[in-house]
Amino acid sequence: MSEVHLWPTIVLYLRVVIAYWWALLPGLLMPLIDAINWHQPEDKKIKLPPWVRLLSTVGILMVAQFLAYRNSIQNLSTVIEEKRQLSTRVSALEAANRMQENRLPEQKQQIKDLQSAGPRVVTRTLPAPEPEKKCWLYNYFGMPNSRIKGAVTATAALIHCNYKIDAPYVVQIEFDRDFIPGSGIPEGASMFTGGSGKSGKTFGARIDSPPLLSNEEFVATVYGETDQYPRALRVSVQTLK
């Protein structure tokens, strides 16, 4: 039975020895001699006597056996270290398991005490979550005032936010095409101070007073020079500090 288990080990050892021998002799020494003789004249080429070749073959075989033996020792050391670490982990798990078993009666007693004490109701009042601050933008299209020179169409961009915007503040609206600037006013405000203008395709208005209240609308009116209505794409409302 032991011979059956020993034979695979011998085969594996011989395969490792042959691999090292092949790498050192045909793979290293012989190509090295050929490389040295490549540029040498015929009378200066290295010619090894048969006994030197035999000694080289045997010597390299011994080196290959040593390297194979060293590999086996390193592998054995690795296996022993892995088993030691595994044994350490197993011991730690066993100690943790014993500690848990020792605490089990105490935990059962705590459960009994909680059951005998009756249920406890804890009521907590959480503050209502603050809604996310958002602003919405709508487009309304119509006909322009005849007093606006060059105007063919009219667009009213309506903005309202779900939070108060303190004055002074700036409203900037980006349109998809060029336009003739009109006015920008907070709807519902009987009086306000500020002004408006344009930069490229962006309409801008500054309101110094009053503040824009929550859900109160701001109306910006612009005019198109063709039959294509300018359409508001994006809006930015910011309080000035």
Summary of the structure (lengths in Angstrom):
residues: 241
radius of gyration: 45.7
end to end distance: 92.1
largest distance: 118.0
contacts: 579
relative contact order: 0.11
helix: 45%
strand: 27%
